[in-house]
């Protein structure tokens, strides 16, 4: 029963743990308002996340990513059984803010990993599930606050679709609209 109808408290605990892990591993602050919905079946699991904000470094005052909604569809049991599966992540109306301050520092500064001197044991290649990432109606805002050459612009991506087919292959297709252009891109 708890898998089909988990209590909100369980979602809240999972979110707080995810926020701690992001902070610890990459030095960025993640805030998620809530998990709005969850659907479970043996074939597919769906998770709806509401109001996600990601800050580019620990003491950042404004987020570089604001995501009103995200929906993740998983085929978890097929993945665990290493059967063919197709997962989907839909990011709706994200706003990405890329700012370079007067000192030339970008507002995204993940923590750098310390280089390890020990050799890792070679192991079996990690199985990455196939996933399609759809980004709908994304706005990218860019500002460079260079004292001599300040610059500000924005671009709108009505749709960006990336298909991660395996560890070594992905395809993408997108449309970019800015103040001065309209471009369609596809690639592999």
LUMZA-77988 format. One record per residue: x, y, z of N, C-alpha, C in turn; residue in one letter. Coordinates in steps of 0.1 Angstrom, whole numbers, plus 5000, padded with zeros to 4 digits. Atoms other than C-alpha are relative to their C-alpha. Layout:
XYZXYZXYZa ...
END
This chain:
500849885000500050005000500950135000x 499249884998502850255009500750034986x 499549975013504250214973499050074991x 501049955008500950294957499550145005x 500549874994499850574981500950055011x 499049964989502950704999499550135007x 500449884994502250975025500950124996x 499349885004503251335018501350015008x 498850004992505751305047501249934994x 498950085007507751045028500650084989x 499549915011507951284998500950115006x 499349894994509051565021501449965004x 498750064996511851345036500949984988x 499150025012513051245001500550134994x 499549875005513151604990501150065008x 498949944991515151725020501349924998x 498850085002517551435015500750034986x 499549965013517951524978500750145001x 499449874999518651884987501349995007x 498750024993521351775012501049944991x 499150075008522951544987500650104989x 499549915010523151814960500950105006x 499149904993524652064984501349945003x 498850064996527151814996500949964988x 499350065012528151664962500550114991x 499649905010528251974940500150155005x 499949864994528052274964499050104995x 501149915004524752404950498849985009x 501250004992521552484968498849974991x 501250045007518452304956498850025010x 501349984992514952404968498949954992x 501250055007511852214958498850025010x 501249974992508452334970499349875005x 500750124996506751994969499949904988x 500450105010506051674951498550004999x 501449975001502651744937499149874997x 500750125003501651404925500949884997x 499250125002502751044922499049894996x 500850115005501250754902500849884999x 499250125000502350404906499249884993x 500550125005501750094885501249914998x 498850095002503949794878500750044987x 499449965012504549924843500750135000x 499449875000505250284850499750085013x 500249914989505750534878500250144996x 500049865004505150904875500150095012x 499849914988506351184898499950144994x 500249865004505251554895500750085011x 499349914991507551814911499650144997x 500549865001506452174917501150105006x 499149894996508652484919501449975005x 498650044997512252374918500950134997x 499049895002515052634922501349945003x 498650054998518752564919500950135000x 499149894998521352814931501449964996x 498750045006524752814914501249985009x 498950024990526852824945499350025014x 500650014987526352804983499450145005x 500549874994525853184991499350084989x 500749935010524053274959498750065005x 501249944996521153514965498849974991x 501050035010519253434933500349874993x 499850125007518753104915500450024986x 499849995014520153034881499049924992x 501050085006517452784874498750015008x 501349994993513752834882499149914991x 500850095007511552544872498649985006x 501450014994507752574878499549855001x 500550144999507052204870500949914993x 499350115006508751884862499249875002x 500750125000507351544854500949894996x 499150115002509351224856499249874999x 500750135002507950894841501149904999x 499050114999509950584850499449874998x 500450145001509850224842501049935009x 499050044990511750134874500249855000x 499850154999511049754875500649954987x 499450045012512049714838501550035001x 498649964998515249904846500849915010x 499450094990516049694877500249864994x 499950145007515449374856500950014988x 499249985012517749524829499349964987x 500950025012514849494804500050144993x 500149885008514349744776498950095007x 500949914994512750054791500250144994x 499949875005512050414781499450095010x 500449914989511850694807499950144994x 500249875005510751054802500150105011x 499949894991511651374820499550124992x 500549885006509551684811500250125009x 499849884993510652024822499250114994x 500949905005507952284818500450145004x 499849864999508752654813501250045010x 498949964992512152674829500650134996x 499349875002513953004833501549975005x 498650024997517752984832500750144999x 499349874999519753294843501549985001x 498550005000523353314833500550145001x 499549864997525053614848501549995002x 498549984997528753714847500150145007x 499949874992529453974874501150094995x 499049905004531754274872501449945001x 498750064999534654054883500349884991x 499950115010534053804855499649865005x 500450134994532653524877498549974995x 501350065004529753314864499249975012x 500950034988526753264887499849855002x 500150144998527152884883501449955003x 498650044995530152754903499949875008x 500050124992529852394912501349975007x 498850044993532252254937500849904992x 499150095007535252094921500349885008x 499650124993535951734930501550005001x 498650024998539251654945500549884992x 499550125008541351434923500549895010x 499750114992541751094937501349934994x 498850065004545150934936499949854998x 500250155001543950574941499349974987x 500750055012543050374910498849935004x 501250074998539550264909500049864993x 500150135006538749904902499150004988x 500950005012537449844868498849905003x 501250094997533949704870499150004988x 501050015011531049624848499450144997x 500549875004529749924828498650025006x 501349974994526950094846498950024990x 501150005010523650044829499150135002x 500749875000522050384820498749974992x 501250025007518350364811499850104989x 500349905011517150524779499050105006x 500949904995515550854787499850114990x 500249885009513951134767499750125009x 500149874992514351484782499350104991x 500749895008511751734769500050125008x 500149874993512152094778499150094992x 501049925007509152304769500050145004x 500149854998509152684766501050055010x 498949954992512552754781500450144997x 499549875003513753104785501450005007x 498749994996517453164788500450155000x 499749864998518453504802501650015002x 498549984998522153614798500350145002x 499549874997523853914813501450005004x 498649984997527454014813500150155005x 499949874994528154304837501450064999x 498649945002531654384823499950155001x 500149864999532354744832500150084987x 499949935013533354844797499149954989x 500950065010531154614776498849925006x 501250084995527954524794499149954989x 500850075010525654294775498949935006x 501250074994522154154781499249954988x 500950065010519953924760499249895005x 500750124996517553644762499649924987x 500450095011516553344740498849925005x 501250094996513353134740500249874992x 500050135006513452764733498549945001x 501350054999509852654724500049855004x 499950144998510952294725501549954998x 498750065001514152104732499849855004x 500150144997514151724730501349934999x 498750085000517151504739499649865003x 500250154998516951124736501449945004x 498850074995519650954757499849854997x 500250135005519850624739500849905008x 499150084991522750474759501250095004x 498949924995526050584775500750084989x 499249945010527550674742499350074989x 500849955011524750804720498850085005x 501249934997522151074722499750084987x 500549915011520051274697499450125006x 500749884995518651624700499350074989x 500749915010516251854682499550125008x 500549884993515352214692499750114990x 500249885007514152544680500450115009x 499649894992515752864692499450134994x 500549875005514053204690500650105009x 499449894992515853514701499550134994x 500449875006515453884694500450024986x 499549975013517353854662500049874991x 500050125009516953494649499049895004x 500850124999514953174645500849894994x 499150115004517052854643499449875004x 500450144997516152484641501349924999x 498850095000518852234651499649865003x 500150144998519051854650501449945001x 498750065000521951634658500049865007x 499850134994523351304670501449995006x 
END
